[in-house]
């Protein structure tokens, strides 16, 4: 039973939650956070190439091409959900976007998915050539780790927290995470996968970086072990929900709307949630997973409201 105050309204803690829920405007929040991250990203790379190699220009080209900025937004939201301040996680948030952008640049290469369009622009290798695009991805990935270390020092984060954060981030990106998932994906092309195999593929290729985003942001914000445990469950469900929604968007949206080639999973013979479960069951699964993500936040207070709304956004988005 909800406690009532003498005036008949709900008790103050509850009022905060309700007021914040009704006032919280997700579209405004996403826009403001994306702008904050983009301002920071603009200062995260050298201004230009002294060597004339166009490397930095290529890195900037993909990093400033827009995108939802969902991983850094999640990192900042998780930091705040545990009572941390934005300054503690902003460098880490930018590093996540650099790593995500590297993965897109490499994923688009002719030796991978061979795509022409990304974030509404010609892909990096179409503009800069394959060699510079490959190096731009390498530069973004490697510089991201330097940024995590430097920004954590500036923010005065204790060394053991930084070491754990960097270790987990490297694992999420490497052979047992995103790169391993990409290798699994290439190997699985044209083969029929079970739903369990598809889940394993995506937990590495997409999910691992979502977990590193949420848990890394929270750890830098001072999360306790029990909070990290719950946030890992949140991020794991959210990552899968995001991927199911991505598979649905690939089927249902146009190339113009997505800013990247649509219908490409079917063209390349990739197993997807709609191909295994059908569209309606996939949509239901995405919503169930978003609900599971929110359930994992049961012990958190109203500061976790953005995380809840981001879980819904992951499945309801149109891009
Ligand atoms: C090492 C050569 C080499 C390649 C590795 C790691 C990798 C390339 C690829 C895997 C990463 C990948 C492309 C995963 C797909 C995940 C996904 C759905 C990306 C789209 O994310 P959004 O929708 O994109 O957040 P925006 O543009 O909004 O940031």
py3Dmol code that shows the C-alpha trace and the ligand (Angstrom):
import py3Dmol

protein = """\
ATOM      1  CA  UNK A   1       0.000   0.000   0.000  1.00  0.00           C
ATOM      2  CA  UNK A   2       1.436   3.382  -1.026  1.00  0.00           C
ATOM      3  CA  UNK A   3       1.975   5.651   2.047  1.00  0.00           C
ATOM      4  CA  UNK A   4      -0.201   8.794   2.069  1.00  0.00           C
ATOM      5  CA  UNK A   5       0.743  12.136   3.601  1.00  0.00           C
ATOM      6  CA  UNK A   6      -1.738  14.114   5.691  1.00  0.00           C
ATOM      7  CA  UNK A   7      -2.708  16.159   2.620  1.00  0.00           C
ATOM      8  CA  UNK A   8      -3.707  12.966   0.837  1.00  0.00           C
ATOM      9  CA  UNK A   9      -0.754  13.032  -1.559  1.00  0.00           C
ATOM     10  CA  UNK A  10       1.874  10.280  -1.619  1.00  0.00           C
ATOM     11  CA  UNK A  11       4.937  10.379   0.683  1.00  0.00           C
ATOM     12  CA  UNK A  12       7.919  12.458  -0.457  1.00  0.00           C
ATOM     13  CA  UNK A  13      10.134   9.656  -1.866  1.00  0.00           C
ATOM     14  CA  UNK A  14       7.225   8.453  -3.944  1.00  0.00           C
ATOM     15  CA  UNK A  15       6.388  11.987  -5.052  1.00  0.00           C
ATOM     16  CA  UNK A  16       9.920  12.340  -6.440  1.00  0.00           C
ATOM     17  CA  UNK A  17       9.542   9.169  -8.447  1.00  0.00           C
ATOM     18  CA  UNK A  18       6.136  10.099  -9.827  1.00  0.00           C
ATOM     19  CA  UNK A  19       7.072  13.696 -10.543  1.00  0.00           C
ATOM     20  CA  UNK A  20      10.270  12.623 -12.260  1.00  0.00           C
ATOM     21  CA  UNK A  21       8.447   9.982 -14.297  1.00  0.00           C
ATOM     22  CA  UNK A  22       5.869  12.407 -15.564  1.00  0.00           C
ATOM     23  CA  UNK A  23       8.422  15.164 -16.189  1.00  0.00           C
ATOM     24  CA  UNK A  24      11.107  12.985 -17.707  1.00  0.00           C
ATOM     25  CA  UNK A  25      11.127  13.654 -21.434  1.00  0.00           C
ATOM     26  CA  UNK A  26      13.121  10.977 -23.143  1.00  0.00           C
ATOM     27  CA  UNK A  27      13.505  12.762 -26.494  1.00  0.00           C
ATOM     28  CA  UNK A  28      14.886  15.883 -24.759  1.00  0.00           C
ATOM     29  CA  UNK A  29      17.145  13.774 -22.549  1.00  0.00           C
ATOM     30  CA  UNK A  30      18.552  11.839 -25.524  1.00  0.00           C
ATOM     31  CA  UNK A  31      19.157  15.054 -27.487  1.00  0.00           C
ATOM     32  CA  UNK A  32      20.915  16.833 -24.601  1.00  0.00           C
ATOM     33  CA  UNK A  33      23.047  13.820 -23.736  1.00  0.00           C
ATOM     34  CA  UNK A  34      24.031  13.255 -27.378  1.00  0.00           C
ATOM     35  CA  UNK A  35      25.039  16.937 -27.627  1.00  0.00           C
ATOM     36  CA  UNK A  36      27.114  16.666 -24.447  1.00  0.00           C
ATOM     37  CA  UNK A  37      28.893  13.577 -25.767  1.00  0.00           C
ATOM     38  CA  UNK A  38      29.488  15.156 -29.168  1.00  0.00           C
ATOM     39  CA  UNK A  39      31.039  18.252 -27.558  1.00  0.00           C
ATOM     40  CA  UNK A  40      33.380  16.014 -25.593  1.00  0.00           C
ATOM     41  CA  UNK A  41      34.174  13.800 -28.579  1.00  0.00           C
ATOM     42  CA  UNK A  42      35.176  16.878 -30.564  1.00  0.00           C
ATOM     43  CA  UNK A  43      38.006  17.439 -28.071  1.00  0.00           C
ATOM     44  CA  UNK A  44      39.026  13.779 -27.892  1.00  0.00           C
ATOM     45  CA  UNK A  45      40.974  13.578 -31.160  1.00  0.00           C
ATOM     46  CA  UNK A  46      43.904  15.647 -32.428  1.00  0.00           C
ATOM     47  CA  UNK A  47      42.716  18.560 -34.598  1.00  0.00           C
ATOM     48  CA  UNK A  48      44.439  17.416 -37.773  1.00  0.00           C
ATOM     49  CA  UNK A  49      47.129  15.202 -39.300  1.00  0.00           C
ATOM     50  CA  UNK A  50      50.595  16.700 -39.235  1.00  0.00           C
ATOM     51  CA  UNK A  51      51.702  13.991 -41.642  1.00  0.00           C
ATOM     52  CA  UNK A  52      49.029  14.705 -44.271  1.00  0.00           C
ATOM     53  CA  UNK A  53      47.968  11.040 -44.038  1.00  0.00           C
ATOM     54  CA  UNK A  54      44.251  11.861 -43.580  1.00  0.00           C
ATOM     55  CA  UNK A  55      44.138   9.398 -40.654  1.00  0.00           C
ATOM     56  CA  UNK A  56      42.658  11.846 -38.138  1.00  0.00           C
ATOM     57  CA  UNK A  57      40.293  13.205 -40.780  1.00  0.00           C
ATOM     58  CA  UNK A  58      39.024   9.658 -41.389  1.00  0.00           C
ATOM     59  CA  UNK A  59      38.617   9.022 -37.641  1.00  0.00           C
ATOM     60  CA  UNK A  60      36.705  12.290 -37.253  1.00  0.00           C
ATOM     61  CA  UNK A  61      34.577  11.600 -40.321  1.00  0.00           C
ATOM     62  CA  UNK A  62      32.975   8.510 -38.769  1.00  0.00           C
ATOM     63  CA  UNK A  63      33.023   9.719 -35.164  1.00  0.00           C
ATOM     64  CA  UNK A  64      31.132  12.924 -35.975  1.00  0.00           C
ATOM     65  CA  UNK A  65      28.621  11.321 -38.352  1.00  0.00           C
ATOM     66  CA  UNK A  66      25.863  11.211 -35.739  1.00  0.00           C
ATOM     67  CA  UNK A  67      24.291   8.000 -34.533  1.00  0.00           C
ATOM     68  CA  UNK A  68      22.200   7.543 -31.435  1.00  0.00           C
ATOM     69  CA  UNK A  69      25.157   7.624 -28.983  1.00  0.00           C
ATOM     70  CA  UNK A  70      23.307   4.982 -26.998  1.00  0.00           C
ATOM     71  CA  UNK A  71      26.314   3.301 -25.387  1.00  0.00           C
ATOM     72  CA  UNK A  72      27.785   6.509 -23.907  1.00  0.00           C
ATOM     73  CA  UNK A  73      24.302   7.654 -22.862  1.00  0.00           C
ATOM     74  CA  UNK A  74      23.849   4.357 -21.011  1.00  0.00           C
ATOM     75  CA  UNK A  75      27.239   4.719 -19.324  1.00  0.00           C
ATOM     76  CA  UNK A  76      26.349   8.186 -18.026  1.00  0.00           C
ATOM     77  CA  UNK A  77      22.870   7.068 -16.941  1.00  0.00           C
ATOM     78  CA  UNK A  78      24.340   4.103 -15.038  1.00  0.00           C
ATOM     79  CA  UNK A  79      26.910   6.376 -13.374  1.00  0.00           C
ATOM     80  CA  UNK A  80      24.123   8.681 -12.183  1.00  0.00           C
ATOM     81  CA  UNK A  81      21.851   5.774 -11.185  1.00  0.00           C
ATOM     82  CA  UNK A  82      24.384   4.798  -8.506  1.00  0.00           C
ATOM     83  CA  UNK A  83      24.865   8.376  -7.329  1.00  0.00           C
ATOM     84  CA  UNK A  84      27.937   9.237  -9.405  1.00  0.00           C
ATOM     85  CA  UNK A  85      28.676  12.522 -11.170  1.00  0.00           C
ATOM     86  CA  UNK A  86      28.920  12.919 -14.955  1.00  0.00           C
ATOM     87  CA  UNK A  87      32.596  13.980 -14.760  1.00  0.00           C
ATOM     88  CA  UNK A  88      33.476  10.543 -13.385  1.00  0.00           C
ATOM     89  CA  UNK A  89      32.289   8.740 -16.538  1.00  0.00           C
ATOM     90  CA  UNK A  90      32.304  11.244 -19.408  1.00  0.00           C
ATOM     91  CA  UNK A  91      35.746  10.214 -20.730  1.00  0.00           C
ATOM     92  CA  UNK A  92      34.741   6.566 -20.535  1.00  0.00           C
ATOM     93  CA  UNK A  93      31.477   7.370 -22.334  1.00  0.00           C
ATOM     94  CA  UNK A  94      33.398   8.988 -25.212  1.00  0.00           C
ATOM     95  CA  UNK A  95      35.751   6.015 -25.363  1.00  0.00           C
ATOM     96  CA  UNK A  96      32.753   3.687 -25.768  1.00  0.00           C
ATOM     97  CA  UNK A  97      31.538   5.712 -28.734  1.00  0.00           C
ATOM     98  CA  UNK A  98      35.028   5.597 -30.272  1.00  0.00           C
ATOM     99  CA  UNK A  99      35.092   1.810 -29.892  1.00  0.00           C
ATOM    100  CA  UNK A 100      31.573   1.434 -31.270  1.00  0.00           C
ATOM    101  CA  UNK A 101      32.511   3.649 -34.234  1.00  0.00           C
ATOM    102  CA  UNK A 102      35.639   1.580 -34.898  1.00  0.00           C
ATOM    103  CA  UNK A 103      33.472  -1.551 -35.011  1.00  0.00           C
ATOM    104  CA  UNK A 104      31.150   0.069 -37.560  1.00  0.00           C
ATOM    105  CA  UNK A 105      34.054   1.253 -39.767  1.00  0.00           C
ATOM    106  CA  UNK A 106      35.595  -2.231 -39.797  1.00  0.00           C
ATOM    107  CA  UNK A 107      32.232  -3.965 -40.132  1.00  0.00           C
ATOM    108  CA  UNK A 108      31.577  -1.964 -43.320  1.00  0.00           C
ATOM    109  CA  UNK A 109      34.888  -2.907 -44.987  1.00  0.00           C
ATOM    110  CA  UNK A 110      34.770  -4.962 -48.201  1.00  0.00           C
ATOM    111  CA  UNK A 111      36.338  -7.932 -46.351  1.00  0.00           C
ATOM    112  CA  UNK A 112      33.463  -7.815 -43.811  1.00  0.00           C
ATOM    113  CA  UNK A 113      29.928  -6.667 -44.691  1.00  0.00           C
ATOM    114  CA  UNK A 114      31.039  -4.519 -47.653  1.00  0.00           C
ATOM    115  CA  UNK A 115      28.642  -1.617 -47.095  1.00  0.00           C
ATOM    116  CA  UNK A 116      28.386   1.728 -48.882  1.00  0.00           C
ATOM    117  CA  UNK A 117      26.241   3.686 -46.428  1.00  0.00           C
ATOM    118  CA  UNK A 118      26.529   4.260 -42.674  1.00  0.00           C
ATOM    119  CA  UNK A 119      24.853   6.886 -40.495  1.00  0.00           C
ATOM    120  CA  UNK A 120      23.461   8.408 -43.683  1.00  0.00           C
ATOM    121  CA  UNK A 121      26.915   8.963 -45.215  1.00  0.00           C
ATOM    122  CA  UNK A 122      29.191   7.015 -47.554  1.00  0.00           C
ATOM    123  CA  UNK A 123      31.162   4.503 -45.475  1.00  0.00           C
ATOM    124  CA  UNK A 124      34.672   5.377 -44.348  1.00  0.00           C
ATOM    125  CA  UNK A 125      36.493   3.218 -46.912  1.00  0.00           C
ATOM    126  CA  UNK A 126      34.374   4.708 -49.734  1.00  0.00           C
ATOM    127  CA  UNK A 127      35.758   8.143 -48.849  1.00  0.00           C
ATOM    128  CA  UNK A 128      39.271   7.395 -47.575  1.00  0.00           C
ATOM    129  CA  UNK A 129      40.073   3.999 -49.117  1.00  0.00           C
ATOM    130  CA  UNK A 130      40.396   0.641 -47.390  1.00  0.00           C
ATOM    131  CA  UNK A 131      43.853   1.113 -45.911  1.00  0.00           C
ATOM    132  CA  UNK A 132      43.094   4.446 -44.212  1.00  0.00           C
ATOM    133  CA  UNK A 133      39.652   3.181 -43.076  1.00  0.00           C
ATOM    134  CA  UNK A 134      41.269   0.144 -41.463  1.00  0.00           C
ATOM    135  CA  UNK A 135      43.809   2.365 -39.706  1.00  0.00           C
ATOM    136  CA  UNK A 136      41.075   4.829 -38.679  1.00  0.00           C
ATOM    137  CA  UNK A 137      39.299   1.946 -36.920  1.00  0.00           C
ATOM    138  CA  UNK A 138      42.552   0.837 -35.287  1.00  0.00           C
ATOM    139  CA  UNK A 139      43.231   4.421 -34.180  1.00  0.00           C
ATOM    140  CA  UNK A 140      39.771   4.855 -32.656  1.00  0.00           C
ATOM    141  CA  UNK A 141      40.009   1.561 -30.751  1.00  0.00           C
ATOM    142  CA  UNK A 142      43.474   2.160 -29.374  1.00  0.00           C
ATOM    143  CA  UNK A 143      43.003   5.847 -28.573  1.00  0.00           C
ATOM    144  CA  UNK A 144      39.821   4.946 -26.690  1.00  0.00           C
ATOM    145  CA  UNK A 145      41.818   3.037 -24.079  1.00  0.00           C
ATOM    146  CA  UNK A 146      44.224   5.953 -23.654  1.00  0.00           C
ATOM    147  CA  UNK A 147      41.247   8.241 -23.132  1.00  0.00           C
ATOM    148  CA  UNK A 148      39.784   5.979 -20.415  1.00  0.00           C
ATOM    149  CA  UNK A 149      43.071   5.982 -18.521  1.00  0.00           C
ATOM    150  CA  UNK A 150      43.718   9.736 -18.818  1.00  0.00           C
ATOM    151  CA  UNK A 151      40.168  10.867 -18.064  1.00  0.00           C
ATOM    152  CA  UNK A 152      39.923   8.580 -15.034  1.00  0.00           C
ATOM    153  CA  UNK A 153      43.147  10.078 -13.669  1.00  0.00           C
ATOM    154  CA  UNK A 154      41.805  13.615 -14.215  1.00  0.00           C
ATOM    155  CA  UNK A 155      38.577  12.682 -12.407  1.00  0.00           C
ATOM    156  CA  UNK A 156      40.557  11.208  -9.488  1.00  0.00           C
ATOM    157  CA  UNK A 157      39.163   7.680  -9.848  1.00  0.00           C
ATOM    158  CA  UNK A 158      41.037   5.142  -7.647  1.00  0.00           C
ATOM    159  CA  UNK A 159      43.536   3.040  -9.629  1.00  0.00           C
ATOM    160  CA  UNK A 160      41.943  -0.330  -8.816  1.00  0.00           C
ATOM    161  CA  UNK A 161      38.601   0.840 -10.198  1.00  0.00           C
ATOM    162  CA  UNK A 162      40.301   2.052 -13.377  1.00  0.00           C
ATOM    163  CA  UNK A 163      42.175  -1.238 -13.780  1.00  0.00           C
ATOM    164  CA  UNK A 164      38.955  -3.290 -13.410  1.00  0.00           C
ATOM    165  CA  UNK A 165      37.095  -0.995 -15.819  1.00  0.00           C
ATOM    166  CA  UNK A 166      39.808  -1.210 -18.486  1.00  0.00           C
ATOM    167  CA  UNK A 167      40.142  -4.985 -18.044  1.00  0.00           C
ATOM    168  CA  UNK A 168      36.397  -5.526 -18.477  1.00  0.00           C
ATOM    169  CA  UNK A 169      36.249  -3.149 -21.446  1.00  0.00           C
ATOM    170  CA  UNK A 170      39.107  -4.985 -23.206  1.00  0.00           C
ATOM    171  CA  UNK A 171      37.365  -8.312 -22.613  1.00  0.00           C
ATOM    172  CA  UNK A 172      34.084  -6.950 -24.005  1.00  0.00           C
ATOM    173  CA  UNK A 173      35.827  -5.750 -27.188  1.00  0.00           C
ATOM    174  CA  UNK A 174      38.185  -8.648 -27.791  1.00  0.00           C
ATOM    175  CA  UNK A 175      38.134 -12.262 -28.900  1.00  0.00           C
ATOM    176  CA  UNK A 176      35.667 -13.359 -26.228  1.00  0.00           C
ATOM    177  CA  UNK A 177      33.449 -10.323 -26.871  1.00  0.00           C
ATOM    178  CA  UNK A 178      32.742  -8.145 -29.897  1.00  0.00           C
ATOM    179  CA  UNK A 179      35.523  -9.401 -32.196  1.00  0.00           C
ATOM    180  CA  UNK A 180      34.711 -13.022 -31.247  1.00  0.00           C
ATOM    181  CA  UNK A 181      31.041 -12.351 -32.019  1.00  0.00           C
ATOM    182  CA  UNK A 182      31.961 -10.902 -35.405  1.00  0.00           C
ATOM    183  CA  UNK A 183      34.035 -14.016 -36.200  1.00  0.00           C
ATOM    184  CA  UNK A 184      31.090 -16.210 -35.155  1.00  0.00           C
ATOM    185  CA  UNK A 185      28.832 -14.099 -37.383  1.00  0.00           C
ATOM    186  CA  UNK A 186      31.086 -14.518 -40.445  1.00  0.00           C
ATOM    187  CA  UNK A 187      31.359 -18.246 -39.809  1.00  0.00           C
ATOM    188  CA  UNK A 188      27.573 -18.584 -39.417  1.00  0.00           C
ATOM    189  CA  UNK A 189      26.692 -16.837 -42.714  1.00  0.00           C
ATOM    190  CA  UNK A 190      24.440 -19.031 -44.843  1.00  0.00           C
ATOM    191  CA  UNK A 191      23.997 -21.537 -41.987  1.00  0.00           C
ATOM    192  CA  UNK A 192      20.862 -22.186 -39.978  1.00  0.00           C
ATOM    193  CA  UNK A 193      21.276 -21.248 -36.315  1.00  0.00           C
ATOM    194  CA  UNK A 194      19.167 -22.215 -33.318  1.00  0.00           C
ATOM    195  CA  UNK A 195      17.753 -19.407 -31.177  1.00  0.00           C
ATOM    196  CA  UNK A 196      20.339 -20.308 -28.505  1.00  0.00           C
ATOM    197  CA  UNK A 197      23.217 -20.002 -30.998  1.00  0.00           C
ATOM    198  CA  UNK A 198      21.882 -16.673 -32.227  1.00  0.00           C
ATOM    199  CA  UNK A 199      21.672 -15.433 -28.637  1.00  0.00           C
ATOM    200  CA  UNK A 200      25.274 -16.479 -27.997  1.00  0.00           C
ATOM    201  CA  UNK A 201      26.421 -14.704 -31.176  1.00  0.00           C
ATOM    202  CA  UNK A 202      24.701 -11.460 -30.216  1.00  0.00           C
ATOM    203  CA  UNK A 203      25.671 -11.605 -26.570  1.00  0.00           C
ATOM    204  CA  UNK A 204      29.265 -11.345 -27.816  1.00  0.00           C
ATOM    205  CA  UNK A 205      28.917  -9.143 -30.899  1.00  0.00           C
ATOM    206  CA  UNK A 206      26.511  -6.565 -29.449  1.00  0.00           C
ATOM    207  CA  UNK A 207      25.735  -7.446 -25.826  1.00  0.00           C
ATOM    208  CA  UNK A 208      29.241  -7.398 -24.383  1.00  0.00           C
ATOM    209  CA  UNK A 209      29.753  -3.703 -25.205  1.00  0.00           C
ATOM    210  CA  UNK A 210      26.348  -2.822 -23.699  1.00  0.00           C
ATOM    211  CA  UNK A 211      27.363  -4.589 -20.475  1.00  0.00           C
ATOM    212  CA  UNK A 212      30.716  -2.780 -20.456  1.00  0.00           C
ATOM    213  CA  UNK A 213      28.872   0.520 -21.057  1.00  0.00           C
ATOM    214  CA  UNK A 214      26.452   0.130 -18.161  1.00  0.00           C
ATOM    215  CA  UNK A 215      28.748  -1.602 -15.670  1.00  0.00           C
ATOM    216  CA  UNK A 216      31.785   0.528 -16.519  1.00  0.00           C
ATOM    217  CA  UNK A 217      29.807   3.754 -16.132  1.00  0.00           C
ATOM    218  CA  UNK A 218      28.372   2.533 -12.835  1.00  0.00           C
ATOM    219  CA  UNK A 219      31.723   1.334 -11.496  1.00  0.00           C
ATOM    220  CA  UNK A 220      33.334   4.703 -12.243  1.00  0.00           C
ATOM    221  CA  UNK A 221      30.373   6.316 -10.465  1.00  0.00           C
ATOM    222  CA  UNK A 222      31.105   4.306  -7.315  1.00  0.00           C
ATOM    223  CA  UNK A 223      28.710   1.333  -7.683  1.00  0.00           C
ATOM    224  CA  UNK A 224      28.660  -1.346  -4.981  1.00  0.00           C
ATOM    225  CA  UNK A 225      29.127  -5.018  -6.041  1.00  0.00           C
ATOM    226  CA  UNK A 226      25.402  -5.802  -5.586  1.00  0.00           C
ATOM    227  CA  UNK A 227      24.503  -2.850  -7.819  1.00  0.00           C
ATOM    228  CA  UNK A 228      26.964  -4.012 -10.489  1.00  0.00           C
ATOM    229  CA  UNK A 229      25.401  -7.479 -10.339  1.00  0.00           C
ATOM    230  CA  UNK A 230      21.912  -6.060 -10.993  1.00  0.00           C
ATOM    231  CA  UNK A 231      23.152  -3.687 -13.680  1.00  0.00           C
ATOM    232  CA  UNK A 232      24.848  -6.553 -15.497  1.00  0.00           C
ATOM    233  CA  UNK A 233      21.475  -8.321 -15.659  1.00  0.00           C
ATOM    234  CA  UNK A 234      19.865  -5.088 -16.876  1.00  0.00           C
ATOM    235  CA  UNK A 235      22.469  -4.571 -19.606  1.00  0.00           C
ATOM    236  CA  UNK A 236      22.451  -8.181 -20.735  1.00  0.00           C
ATOM    237  CA  UNK A 237      18.663  -8.119 -21.297  1.00  0.00           C
ATOM    238  CA  UNK A 238      18.820  -4.650 -22.837  1.00  0.00           C
ATOM    239  CA  UNK A 239      21.609  -5.663 -25.248  1.00  0.00           C
ATOM    240  CA  UNK A 240      19.613  -8.605 -26.523  1.00  0.00           C
ATOM    241  CA  UNK A 241      16.426  -6.529 -26.746  1.00  0.00           C
ATOM    242  CA  UNK A 242      18.372  -3.946 -28.781  1.00  0.00           C
ATOM    243  CA  UNK A 243      19.583  -6.643 -31.183  1.00  0.00           C
ATOM    244  CA  UNK A 244      16.131  -8.206 -31.663  1.00  0.00           C
ATOM    245  CA  UNK A 245      14.818  -4.701 -32.437  1.00  0.00           C
ATOM    246  CA  UNK A 246      17.735  -4.175 -34.842  1.00  0.00           C
ATOM    247  CA  UNK A 247      16.789  -7.357 -36.721  1.00  0.00           C
ATOM    248  CA  UNK A 248      13.187  -6.121 -36.941  1.00  0.00           C
ATOM    249  CA  UNK A 249      14.284  -2.705 -38.229  1.00  0.00           C
ATOM    250  CA  UNK A 250      16.391  -4.384 -40.903  1.00  0.00           C
ATOM    251  CA  UNK A 251      13.235  -6.085 -42.184  1.00  0.00           C
ATOM    252  CA  UNK A 252      10.756  -3.252 -41.712  1.00  0.00           C
ATOM    253  CA  UNK A 253      12.570   0.015 -42.466  1.00  0.00           C
ATOM    254  CA  UNK A 254      14.012   1.519 -45.617  1.00  0.00           C
ATOM    255  CA  UNK A 255      17.666   2.244 -46.319  1.00  0.00           C
ATOM    256  CA  UNK A 256      16.893   5.994 -46.459  1.00  0.00           C
ATOM    257  CA  UNK A 257      15.254   5.963 -43.039  1.00  0.00           C
ATOM    258  CA  UNK A 258      17.953   3.879 -41.331  1.00  0.00           C
ATOM    259  CA  UNK A 259      20.880   5.672 -42.979  1.00  0.00           C
ATOM    260  CA  UNK A 260      22.386   2.223 -43.614  1.00  0.00           C
ATOM    261  CA  UNK A 261      21.442  -0.586 -45.953  1.00  0.00           C
ATOM    262  CA  UNK A 262      18.230  -2.361 -44.929  1.00  0.00           C
ATOM    263  CA  UNK A 263      17.180  -5.924 -45.810  1.00  0.00           C
ATOM    264  CA  UNK A 264      20.841  -6.885 -45.665  1.00  0.00           C
ATOM    265  CA  UNK A 265      20.529  -9.791 -43.216  1.00  0.00           C
ATOM    266  CA  UNK A 266      18.371 -11.764 -45.628  1.00  0.00           C
ATOM    267  CA  UNK A 267      20.554 -10.813 -48.609  1.00  0.00           C
ATOM    268  CA  UNK A 268      23.649 -12.114 -46.832  1.00  0.00           C
ATOM    269  CA  UNK A 269      21.934 -15.267 -45.556  1.00  0.00           C
ATOM    270  CA  UNK A 270      22.263 -14.242 -41.893  1.00  0.00           C
ATOM    271  CA  UNK A 271      20.183 -15.881 -39.197  1.00  0.00           C
ATOM    272  CA  UNK A 272      18.006 -13.288 -37.439  1.00  0.00           C
ATOM    273  CA  UNK A 273      15.263 -13.273 -34.824  1.00  0.00           C
ATOM    274  CA  UNK A 274      12.515 -12.656 -37.422  1.00  0.00           C
ATOM    275  CA  UNK A 275      13.878 -15.516 -39.561  1.00  0.00           C
ATOM    276  CA  UNK A 276      13.804 -17.921 -36.592  1.00  0.00           C
ATOM    277  CA  UNK A 277      10.755 -16.689 -34.637  1.00  0.00           C
ATOM    278  CA  UNK A 278       8.789 -14.586 -37.131  1.00  0.00           C
ATOM    279  CA  UNK A 279       8.077 -10.867 -36.777  1.00  0.00           C
ATOM    280  CA  UNK A 280       5.359 -10.961 -34.110  1.00  0.00           C
ATOM    281  CA  UNK A 281       7.159 -13.334 -31.738  1.00  0.00           C
ATOM    282  CA  UNK A 282      10.360 -11.332 -32.202  1.00  0.00           C
ATOM    283  CA  UNK A 283       8.546  -8.136 -31.256  1.00  0.00           C
ATOM    284  CA  UNK A 284       7.068  -9.825 -28.171  1.00  0.00           C
ATOM    285  CA  UNK A 285      10.526 -11.141 -27.221  1.00  0.00           C
ATOM    286  CA  UNK A 286      12.034  -7.646 -27.509  1.00  0.00           C
ATOM    287  CA  UNK A 287       9.379  -6.227 -25.173  1.00  0.00           C
ATOM    288  CA  UNK A 288       9.800  -9.123 -22.694  1.00  0.00           C
ATOM    289  CA  UNK A 289      13.538  -8.506 -22.625  1.00  0.00           C
ATOM    290  CA  UNK A 290      13.037  -4.771 -22.015  1.00  0.00           C
ATOM    291  CA  UNK A 291      10.731  -5.664 -19.110  1.00  0.00           C
ATOM    292  CA  UNK A 292      13.365  -8.091 -17.751  1.00  0.00           C
ATOM    293  CA  UNK A 293      15.923  -5.288 -17.957  1.00  0.00           C
ATOM    294  CA  UNK A 294      13.655  -2.980 -15.926  1.00  0.00           C
ATOM    295  CA  UNK A 295      12.972  -5.737 -13.352  1.00  0.00           C
ATOM    296  CA  UNK A 296      16.717  -5.884 -12.675  1.00  0.00           C
ATOM    297  CA  UNK A 297      16.501  -2.267 -11.478  1.00  0.00           C
ATOM    298  CA  UNK A 298      13.972  -3.065  -8.724  1.00  0.00           C
ATOM    299  CA  UNK A 299      16.369  -2.139  -5.906  1.00  0.00           C
ATOM    300  CA  UNK A 300      17.346   1.223  -7.477  1.00  0.00           C
ATOM    301  CA  UNK A 301      15.724   4.568  -6.659  1.00  0.00           C
ATOM    302  CA  UNK A 302      14.312   7.200  -9.017  1.00  0.00           C
ATOM    303  CA  UNK A 303      17.784   8.048 -10.304  1.00  0.00           C
ATOM    304  CA  UNK A 304      17.486   4.861 -12.408  1.00  0.00           C
ATOM    305  CA  UNK A 305      14.492   6.263 -14.297  1.00  0.00           C
ATOM    306  CA  UNK A 306      16.594   7.120 -17.405  1.00  0.00           C
ATOM    307  CA  UNK A 307      17.860   3.519 -17.514  1.00  0.00           C
ATOM    308  CA  UNK A 308      14.264   2.250 -17.468  1.00  0.00           C
ATOM    309  CA  UNK A 309      13.248   4.586 -20.245  1.00  0.00           C
ATOM    310  CA  UNK A 310      16.347   3.666 -22.263  1.00  0.00           C
ATOM    311  CA  UNK A 311      15.340  -0.006 -22.109  1.00  0.00           C
ATOM    312  CA  UNK A 312      11.964   0.892 -23.622  1.00  0.00           C
ATOM    313  CA  UNK A 313      13.698   3.100 -26.201  1.00  0.00           C
ATOM    314  CA  UNK A 314      15.977   0.234 -27.271  1.00  0.00           C
ATOM    315  CA  UNK A 315      12.954  -1.709 -28.522  1.00  0.00           C
ATOM    316  CA  UNK A 316      10.619   1.107 -29.597  1.00  0.00           C
ATOM    317  CA  UNK A 317      13.121   3.135 -31.644  1.00  0.00           C
ATOM    318  CA  UNK A 318      12.616   3.504 -35.385  1.00  0.00           C
ATOM    319  CA  UNK A 319      16.339   3.773 -36.257  1.00  0.00           C
TER     320      UNK A 319
END
"""
ligand_1 = """\
29
LIG
C 38.542 -6.398 -36.622
C 38.275 -6.225 -39.184
C 37.676 -6.286 -37.826
C 36.329 -6.215 -37.714
C 35.627 -6.260 -36.454
C 33.963 -5.878 -34.166
C 33.427 -5.724 -35.531
C 34.361 -5.511 -36.647
C 32.156 -5.759 -35.800
C 31.135 -6.038 -34.785
C 30.392 -4.857 -34.326
C 29.063 -4.595 -34.970
C 29.032 -3.867 -36.252
C 27.969 -4.932 -34.327
C 26.633 -4.621 -34.797
C 25.904 -3.958 -33.678
C 24.920 -2.939 -34.133
C 23.510 -3.310 -34.149
C 25.349 -1.737 -34.495
C 24.483 -0.553 -34.764
O 24.436 0.175 -33.551
P 23.567 1.493 -33.372
O 22.169 1.244 -33.893
O 24.294 2.489 -34.362
O 23.676 1.948 -31.965
P 24.428 4.086 -34.290
O 24.804 4.484 -35.705
O 23.126 4.668 -33.855
O 25.537 4.368 -33.332
"""
view = py3Dmol.view(width=600, height=400)
view.addModel(protein, "pdb")
view.setStyle({"model": 0}, {"cartoon": {"style": "trace"}})
view.addModel(ligand_1, "xyz")
view.setStyle({"model": 1}, {"stick": {}})
view.zoomTo()
view.show()
